[in-house]
Amino acid sequence: MAYVITQACCNDASCVSACPVNCIHPTPEEREFAQTEMLHIDPETCIDCGACVDACPVDAIFPEDKLLGSLTRYKDINADYYTTNPMPTGWLPLTPATPPRRDLGKLRVAVVGAGPAACYAAGELLERSDVEVDMFEKLPTPWGLVRAGVAPDHPGTKEVTRMFEWSLDRPNFEFHLNVEVGKHITHDELLRNHHAVVYAVGASSDRRLNIPGEDLPGVHAATEFVAWYNGHPDYADRTFDLSGKRAVIVGNGNVALDVARILTMNVAELERTDIADHALAALRNSNIEEVVLLGRRGPAQAAYSNPEFLALGDLENVDVVIDEADLDLDDGSRALLDDPATAMKVRLAQEFAARTPRPGHKRIVFRYLTSPLDITGSGRAEALRYGRNELVVDESGAVVARPVDDIGSLDTSLVLRSIGYRGNPVGGVAFDEKRGVIPNERGRVSDRVYVTGWIKRGPSGVIGTNKACAKETVAALLEDFEAGKLRGDVGTRKDVKKLVERRQPEQIGFTGWRAIDKAETARAEGSGRPRVKMTDKVEMVAVARKRRRLFAR
């Protein structure tokens, strides 16, 4: 019997280093790791030891005889990966953090951000006893998109925060939550008090459609909607028009699928999650019966991952609707079917297309080869006009979408654009406006400044992809430390605390965050929910400060 990796895989790769027989791939050292949707266990090599189960931070690994429902497909998904990616002949273990060559003194590092990229970087640094880490986050809560981006019906994915909590709970680590770099402390002040600064600020803005009507009321970024239903305090007061019967999402990546699922799934299921109370109340009164997702290219090039696409078939009283005419593949798309993941993506679309929609069920409709042209309405969004595309091979050999003379319209009062995240500039640091990232070389930006995560490489990969990314950045930083490039007198932890407390008396540390965490879980007692999130910063600060005063007595 073999073990099988399933939908919740976060690509953290903790299982890779735990496996004694190297049966989990791709590893962070392999070229395919950067593009993979998930990791895979080779059933022919697995020795059924279960070490990977214990190492997995999101409970995504099961014995093959324990798979139920749609998860049974993952037995074949894991095995199929090795049909085109043969097992390597030798095992290359992960490179450990660079040990100190000699006593070089204390290395003080500031990490800006508290999402997965920041936590992986801090955890890697804290493996060394000669490193102190101060982490700065503008929100009163840590974990970034794990808390404010992962869909509430994916609780397993959020389990990675338990590992973050454990890896950061060390005497040489300090949280500075509710502290905004650029407002409460500057880039130059970070450098005066630390030997190095690592920016892990993600990609918090969205890409625009640049079509007429995009700024009409009723048109929003999907990132705003996600932040709203996840209880992000900066978006808790937003409103979304759910009075119509149809919503249109432009884009078909995993975020688009998350939004479509939340808009159509049974509210009784959402009542068992950590979705924000205000979103739950709004969704109870929603009239939306159909969500249409527009993708400008075909099913072989769709941006969603197979695990998320497959999971849509498990939604209660929801049909996935695809027009079989949209599944005719051109030569360029057929050439992509040599890749097992792409072949499965097309096969799943064909399976959904073969199903007959059932009366009374809500619908998630995929329209491939479709691009929005404009959004119209009298004072607010009322309809989206779209054009159809065909796929052609351009001069570089890439398959691209080209408009054809076929135009249609969809009545809708809610349009959500979901065509990608984009990073924002950081004061005092160079920025690539075209790519929306901080230019870097293996994470090095400039003297004593480093970067990791989406602001380093762009919005790609899943939570665990940030682990390999952070390892690369930290390796570069430690190389510089060992080479004597990160020397000199800098401020102490006490200096930073005094500076921040003077500028931001309402800063929150580890103790304060744990008070918030405990209060949220206590509110959920007896409800079947994991937590009831606070969405008001004032309330969060009050809970955190009350705990701090108790400890000060």
C-alpha positions in Angstrom: 0.0 0.0 0.0 1.3 3.5 -0.9 0.5 6.9 0.5 -1.1 9.5 -1.7 -0.9 13.3 -1.8 -4.3 15.0 -2.3 -5.9 18.4 -3.0 -4.8 20.2 0.2 -1.1 20.0 -0.8 0.7 23.3 -0.1 4.0 22.4 -1.9 5.8 23.1 1.4 8.1 20.1 0.7 8.4 19.2 4.4 7.4 15.7 3.3 10.4 15.6 0.8 13.0 15.8 3.5 11.1 13.4 5.7 10.9 10.7 3.1 13.6 8.0 3.6 13.5 6.7 0.0 13.1 9.9 -2.0 9.7 8.9 -3.5 8.2 12.4 -3.4 8.7 14.8 -6.4 9.3 17.3 -7.7 11.7 18.4 -5.0 12.7 22.1 -4.6 16.0 21.3 -6.3 14.2 20.0 -9.5 13.3 22.4 -12.3 9.7 21.3 -12.3 9.1 22.4 -8.7 8.5 26.0 -9.6 5.6 25.1 -12.0 4.0 22.1 -10.3 0.5 22.2 -9.0 1.3 19.8 -6.2 3.8 17.1 -5.1 3.4 13.5 -6.0 4.3 10.2 -4.3 5.6 7.4 -6.5 3.5 4.3 -5.6 6.3 1.9 -6.8 8.9 3.4 -4.5 6.8 4.3 -1.4 7.6 1.9 1.5 4.5 2.8 3.5 6.4 4.2 6.4 4.1 7.2 7.0 7.0 9.7 7.7 5.5 12.1 5.1 2.1 12.1 7.0 3.8 13.3 10.2 5.7 16.0 8.3 2.8 17.4 6.2 1.7 20.7 7.7 -1.8 20.7 6.1 -2.9 17.0 6.5 -2.9 16.4 2.7 -1.5 12.8 2.7 -3.5 9.6 3.1 -3.1 5.9 2.7 -4.5 4.9 -0.7 -7.1 2.7 0.9 -8.5 5.6 3.0 -9.3 7.9 0.0 -13.0 8.7 -0.3 -15.1 10.4 -3.0 -13.2 12.6 -5.5 -10.0 12.1 -3.5 -9.8 8.6 -5.0 -8.7 10.3 -8.3 -5.4 11.3 -6.6 -4.2 7.8 -6.6 -4.0 8.0 -10.4 -2.9 11.7 -10.3 0.2 10.7 -8.2 1.0 7.7 -10.3 0.5 9.5 -13.6 3.1 12.1 -12.8 5.8 9.4 -13.0 4.8 8.3 -16.5 6.5 11.4 -17.9 8.8 12.2 -15.0 10.8 9.1 -14.2 12.2 8.7 -10.7 15.7 10.1 -10.4 18.4 7.5 -9.7 19.9 9.2 -6.7 18.7 11.1 -3.7 19.8 14.7 -3.3 18.9 15.8 0.2 17.8 19.4 0.9 20.7 21.8 1.6 20.6 22.7 5.3 21.0 26.3 6.5 24.6 27.5 6.3 26.3 26.9 9.6 28.5 29.7 11.0 32.1 29.3 10.0 33.2 31.1 13.2 31.9 33.5 15.8 30.9 36.5 13.7 28.7 38.1 16.4 25.0 38.7 16.3 23.2 39.0 13.0 20.1 41.2 13.3 17.5 40.9 10.5 14.2 42.8 9.9 11.5 40.9 8.0 8.7 43.0 6.6 5.5 41.1 6.3 4.0 38.2 8.2 2.6 35.9 5.5 4.0 32.5 4.4 7.1 34.0 2.6 8.0 36.0 5.6 7.4 33.2 8.1 9.5 30.7 6.0 12.3 33.2 5.8 12.2 34.0 9.5 12.0 30.3 10.4 15.1 29.5 8.2 17.1 32.4 9.8 16.1 31.3 13.3 17.6 27.9 12.8 20.9 29.7 13.7 21.5 30.8 17.3 23.5 33.8 16.2 20.5 35.5 14.4 17.8 37.8 15.9 14.7 38.5 13.8 12.2 41.4 14.2 9.1 40.9 12.1 6.9 43.9 11.1 3.3 43.6 9.9 0.8 46.4 9.3 -2.2 44.3 10.4 -2.9 43.4 14.0 -2.8 39.7 13.0 -0.1 37.5 11.3 -0.1 34.9 8.5 -1.0 37.1 5.5 -3.0 35.4 2.8 -3.3 32.2 4.9 -5.7 34.1 7.1 -7.0 36.7 4.6 -6.8 34.8 1.3 -7.3 31.1 1.7 -11.0 30.2 1.3 -12.9 29.5 4.5 -14.0 26.1 3.2 -10.3 25.0 3.0 -9.4 24.7 6.7 -6.8 22.1 6.1 -4.7 24.6 4.1 -4.7 27.0 7.1 -3.2 24.3 9.3 0.2 25.5 8.0 0.0 28.3 10.5 0.6 25.8 13.4 4.0 25.2 11.9 4.7 28.9 11.6 3.7 29.5 15.2 6.0 26.7 16.4 9.0 27.8 14.2 8.7 31.5 15.4 8.2 30.9 19.1 11.8 31.5 20.0 13.6 33.9 22.3 15.5 35.5 19.4 12.2 36.4 17.5 10.0 39.5 18.0 6.6 40.3 16.5 5.7 43.9 15.8 2.1 43.6 14.6 -0.1 46.6 13.8 3.1 48.4 12.7 3.4 49.8 9.2 6.8 50.2 7.6 6.9 53.6 5.9 4.5 55.1 8.5 5.6 54.0 12.0 9.2 53.1 11.1 11.1 53.9 7.9 13.3 51.9 5.6 16.3 53.8 6.7 15.5 53.2 10.4 15.2 49.5 9.7 18.7 49.5 8.3 20.0 51.5 11.2 18.7 48.9 13.6 19.4 45.7 11.6 22.2 44.3 9.6 19.8 43.2 6.8 16.2 43.8 5.8 14.1 41.2 4.0 10.9 42.4 2.3 8.2 39.8 2.1 5.3 42.1 1.4 3.5 40.0 -1.2 1.4 41.4 -4.1 -1.5 43.2 -2.6 -3.0 45.1 -5.5 -4.8 43.6 -8.5 -4.4 43.9 -12.3 -7.0 45.9 -14.1 -9.0 45.0 -17.2 -8.6 48.4 -18.9 -12.0 48.3 -20.6 -14.9 50.8 -20.6 -17.2 50.6 -17.6 -14.7 49.0 -15.3 -15.2 51.7 -12.7 -19.0 51.4 -12.5 -20.5 50.5 -9.2 -20.9 46.7 -9.1 -17.4 46.1 -10.6 -14.8 45.0 -8.1 -11.5 43.2 -7.8 -11.9 39.6 -6.7 -9.1 40.3 -4.2 -11.4 42.8 -2.5 -14.2 40.2 -2.3 -11.8 37.6 -1.0 -10.5 39.9 1.7 -14.1 40.9 2.6 -15.4 37.3 3.2 -12.2 36.4 5.0 -12.6 39.3 7.5 -9.7 41.5 6.5 -10.2 44.6 8.7 -9.5 47.0 5.8 -12.4 45.4 3.8 -14.9 44.5 6.4 -17.2 47.5 5.5 -17.3 46.8 1.8 -20.6 45.9 0.2 -21.3 43.7 -2.9 -24.5 43.6 -4.8 -25.8 40.0 -4.5 -29.3 40.9 -5.5 -29.1 39.7 -9.1 -29.2 36.1 -10.3 -25.9 36.1 -12.1 -22.3 37.1 -11.2 -19.5 37.3 -13.8 -15.9 36.6 -12.9 -13.3 37.6 -15.5 -10.5 35.1 -15.1 -10.3 31.4 -14.3 -7.5 31.0 -11.8 -7.8 29.4 -8.4 -8.9 32.7 -6.8 -11.7 32.9 -9.4 -12.7 29.3 -8.5 -12.7 30.2 -4.8 -15.0 33.1 -5.4 -17.4 31.1 -7.6 -17.5 28.4 -4.9 -18.3 30.8 -2.1 -21.0 32.5 -4.1 -22.8 29.2 -4.9 -22.1 26.8 -2.1 -24.6 25.8 0.6 -24.6 28.5 3.4 -25.0 25.7 5.9 -21.6 24.5 5.0 -20.1 28.0 5.3 -21.6 28.3 8.8 -19.1 25.7 9.9 -16.1 27.7 8.7 -14.2 30.8 9.8 -15.9 33.0 7.2 -16.5 36.6 8.4 -19.9 37.1 10.1 -20.8 40.0 7.8 -20.1 37.9 4.7 -22.1 35.0 6.1 -25.1 37.3 6.7 -24.9 38.7 3.2 -24.6 35.3 1.5 -27.7 34.0 3.4 -29.7 36.7 1.5 -27.9 36.3 -1.8 -30.0 35.8 -4.9 -27.1 34.6 -7.1 -28.0 31.4 -8.9 -25.3 31.4 -11.6 -21.6 32.4 -11.7 -19.9 32.7 -15.1 -16.2 32.5 -15.4 -14.6 34.0 -18.5 -11.2 32.7 -19.7 -9.5 34.2 -22.8 -7.8 30.9 -23.8 -8.9 27.3 -23.9 -9.2 24.5 -21.3 -5.7 23.3 -21.9 -4.3 26.8 -20.9 -6.8 27.5 -18.0 -5.1 29.1 -15.0 -6.8 27.0 -12.3 -5.1 23.9 -10.9 -6.5 20.4 -11.3 -7.2 19.9 -7.5 -9.3 23.0 -7.3 -11.2 22.3 -10.6 -11.9 18.7 -9.5 -13.2 19.8 -6.1 -16.0 21.8 -7.8 -17.7 18.6 -8.6 -18.2 17.9 -4.9 -20.3 21.0 -4.3 -23.8 20.1 -3.0 -26.6 21.3 -5.4 -24.2 23.0 -7.7 -23.6 22.0 -11.4 -20.4 22.8 -13.3 -21.5 23.7 -16.8 -19.2 23.7 -19.9 -20.2 23.8 -23.5 -18.6 20.9 -25.4 -18.0 23.3 -28.3 -15.5 25.1 -26.2 -13.4 21.9 -25.8 -12.4 21.5 -29.5 -8.6 21.8 -29.2 -6.3 23.4 -31.8 -3.0 21.8 -32.8 -1.1 24.0 -30.2 -3.3 22.9 -27.4 -3.2 19.2 -28.4 0.6 19.4 -28.2 0.3 20.3 -24.5 -1.5 17.1 -23.7 1.9 15.3 -23.3 1.9 16.9 -19.9 -0.2 14.8 -17.5 -1.5 17.8 -15.6 -2.7 19.5 -18.8 -4.2 16.3 -20.0 -6.1 15.9 -16.8 -7.3 19.5 -17.0 -8.8 18.8 -20.4 -10.2 15.4 -19.3 -11.9 17.0 -16.3 -13.5 19.7 -18.5 -14.8 17.0 -20.8 -16.3 15.1 -17.9 -18.1 18.2 -16.6 -19.3 19.0 -20.1 -20.8 15.5 -20.4 -23.0 16.1 -17.3 -26.6 17.3 -17.7 -27.5 20.3 -15.5 -30.1 19.5 -13.0 -33.2 21.6 -12.4 -33.1 23.8 -9.3 -29.3 23.6 -8.9 -27.0 26.6 -8.9 -24.5 26.8 -11.8 -20.8 27.5 -12.2 -20.4 28.1 -15.9 -17.0 28.1 -17.6 -16.7 30.0 -20.9 -13.3 29.5 -22.5 -12.0 31.6 -25.4 -13.9 34.6 -24.2 -12.7 38.1 -23.3 -14.6 41.1 -21.8 -15.1 44.1 -24.1 -16.9 46.5 -21.9 -19.3 46.8 -19.0 -22.5 48.8 -19.4 -25.2 50.2 -17.2 -27.1 53.3 -16.1 -25.2 54.4 -13.1 -24.0 50.9 -12.2 -23.1 47.6 -13.8 -26.0 45.9 -15.6 -24.4 43.9 -18.4 -21.0 42.7 -19.6 -20.3 42.6 -23.4 -17.8 39.9 -24.4 -16.0 38.8 -27.6 -14.9 35.3 -28.6 -11.3 34.3 -29.4 -9.4 31.7 -31.3 -6.0 30.3 -30.5 -3.1 30.9 -32.9 0.6 30.3 -32.7 2.6 33.6 -32.7 6.1 34.2 -34.1 7.7 33.0 -30.9 5.8 29.7 -31.0 3.5 30.6 -28.1 -0.2 29.9 -28.3 -2.1 33.2 -27.9 -5.7 34.3 -28.1 -6.9 36.3 -31.1 -10.3 38.0 -31.3 -12.9 36.8 -33.9 -16.0 38.4 -35.0 -18.4 36.9 -32.4 -19.8 39.2 -29.7 -22.3 38.5 -27.0 -23.6 39.9 -23.7 -24.4 38.8 -20.2 -26.8 40.5 -17.9 -25.2 41.0 -14.4 -25.0 43.4 -11.5 -21.8 42.0 -10.1 -18.5 41.7 -12.1 -15.3 40.6 -10.4 -12.0 40.8 -12.1 -9.6 38.1 -11.2 -6.7 38.3 -13.6 -3.8 38.4 -11.2 -2.2 40.1 -8.3 0.4 42.8 -8.5 3.1 44.1 -6.1 3.3 47.7 -4.9 6.5 49.8 -4.5 8.3 49.9 -1.2 9.6 53.3 -0.2 13.4 53.5 -0.6 13.7 50.4 -2.7 13.9 50.0 -6.4 10.8 48.7 -8.2 10.0 47.2 -11.6 6.7 48.8 -12.6 6.2 46.6 -15.6 6.5 43.3 -13.6 5.2 44.6 -10.3 8.2 43.2 -8.4 11.3 44.4 -6.6 14.3 43.6 -9.0 16.6 41.1 -7.4 19.3 38.4 -8.0 18.5 35.3 -6.0 16.8 37.5 -3.5 19.5 40.1 -3.2 18.2 43.6 -4.0 21.0 46.0 -2.9 23.4 46.4 -0.1 21.8 44.8 3.0 18.4 44.6 1.4 16.7 41.3 0.3 13.3 40.1 -0.9 11.3 36.9 -0.9 7.8 35.7 -2.0 5.5 37.3 -4.6 7.2 40.7 -4.4 10.4 38.8 -5.4 9.2 36.5 -8.2 5.6 37.7 -9.0 2.3 36.1 -8.0 3.0 32.5 -8.7 2.9 29.2 -6.9 1.1 28.1 -3.7 1.8 28.6 0.0 4.6 26.1 0.1 6.3 27.4 -3.0 7.4 30.2 -0.7 9.6 27.9 1.3 12.1 27.2 -1.5 11.9 30.8 -2.4 12.8 31.9 1.1 15.5 29.3 1.4 17.2 30.8 -1.7 17.0 34.3 -0.3 18.2 33.3 3.2 21.1 31.4 1.6 22.1 34.6 -0.2 21.8 36.6 3.0 23.9 34.2 5.0 26.5 34.0 2.3 26.9 37.8 2.7 27.0 37.5 6.4 29.8 34.8 6.2 31.7 37.0 3.7 31.7 39.9 6.2 29.3 42.1 4.2 26.7 42.4 7.0 28.8 43.9 9.7 28.8 47.1 11.8 27.1 48.5 14.8 23.3 48.6 14.6 20.5 49.2 17.1 19.4 46.6 19.6 16.0 44.9 20.1 15.4 47.4 22.9 16.1 50.3 20.6 13.5 49.0 18.1 10.9 48.5 20.8 11.4 52.0 22.1 11.2 53.5 18.7 8.1 51.6 17.7 6.3 52.1 21.0 6.8 55.8 20.6 5.5 55.9 17.1 2.8 53.2 17.5 1.7 52.7 21.1 -0.8 50.2 19.8 1.7 47.7 18.5 1.0 44.0 19.2 3.5 41.3 20.1 3.3 37.6 20.2 1.5 37.6 23.5 -1.1 40.1 22.1 -1.6 37.9 19.0 -2.2 34.9 21.1 -4.8 36.8 23.1 -6.6 37.6 19.9 -6.3 34.0 18.7 -7.7 32.7 22.0 -10.6 35.2 21.9 -11.6 34.3 18.4 -11.6 30.5 19.1 -13.5 31.1 22.4 -16.2 32.9 20.5 -16.7 29.8 18.3 -17.2 27.4 21.2 -20.3 25.3 20.7 -20.9 26.5 17.1 -18.9 24.0 15.2 -16.7 26.8 13.8 -12.9 26.9 14.2 -13.1 30.6 15.1 -15.2 33.7 14.8 -12.9 36.4 13.4 -12.5 39.9 14.7 -12.7 42.4 11.9 -12.3 45.6 13.9 -8.7 46.8 14.6 -9.8 48.8 17.7 -11.2 45.6 19.2 -8.2 43.6 18.3 -5.9 46.1 20.0 -8.1 46.2 23.1 -8.0 42.4 23.5 -4.2 42.3 22.9 -3.5 45.2 25.3 -5.7 43.7 28.0 -3.5 40.5 27.9 -0.3 42.6 28.0 -1.5 44.5 31.1 -2.3 41.2 32.8 1.3 39.9 32.1 2.7 43.2 33.3 1.2 42.9 36.8 
